[in-house]
Amino acid sequence: MFELALPVIKDLSLPMSGALVLILVGLLIMRPQSSALRLAYGGCLLLFFALGVVRMLAALLHWDIAMHAALLLVINNLLFMFAFVCFWFGPRFFTKVQAVQKNAAVSSGVATKNSALFSAVDAAPQPVMDQTHNPNPAMESEQAHADVQPQLAAKLTEFMRTHKPYLEPHITVERLAIKLNVSPKLLSATINSELQMNFFELISNYRVVEAKQRLADASLQEKPICEIMKSCGFNSKSVFNQAFKKSVGVTPSIYRLQCAQVNCHPPVERLEQRNY
């Protein structure tokens, strides 16, 4: 039986070796993500290794196979197995190495940034404090906010007059704070303490003033009230009518009719001059 199988094994050695080389080249080109190629290569490698073992046994048992051919086939087995291990586990190893290097780079960048920040803080002049006095940080913060609120209120009033951010339909206290380069908390506290209203009331009042001016404009008499409402920043007709009537005392349509009847051209109203 072995005598009949040995010629076949001998004939299969060269094609199997060529097939393994081709599959290795395919793995190199297509990268080891191709699971089908890896499985095919593993199967061929096992068969090739079995051929080498049989040829080695045949050489040791003095069959009709040369010893150097058997040794060469075994060496080929070992080389192919080494290549197979590299292609199978190599990408995982290099992926882990790259992840570790990336994390190290990120940590190094954060440490450098923090170091620069702390250096800048340490280099900044520190105020001389009385060692016998232990102030409350919260009280100091509130006092600092109270000192800058009048200036911020004046800056806010001028910004609202010149840039009209209230015309933006989706304006928020955070977006307005970014425009003024202050914190939302400080801006909200300033509106509450200095203007005696909250942020939404402030925006609504400015929008109502803008709507009054446009409704009284003779050149805009043909423009629908709904379009004027949207151009002033309102998104809801009911909210617009409610805010307008609360501020003016009449609905927008009645106000426009009154202005048209008396040829009303009111002066530009300054919201900051109104008493809330």
Secondary structure as UniProt FT lines:
FT   HELIX           2..30
FT   TURN            32..33
FT   HELIX           35..60
FT   TURN            61..62
FT   HELIX           67..123
FT   TURN            131..132
FT   HELIX           137..163
FT   HELIX           165..167
FT   TURN            169..170
FT   HELIX           173..180
FT   HELIX           184..194
FT   HELIX           199..215
FT   HELIX           218..220
FT   TURN            221..222
FT   HELIX           225..231
FT   TURN            232..233
FT   HELIX           237..248
FT   HELIX           252..261
FT   TURN            262..263
FT   HELIX           271..273
//
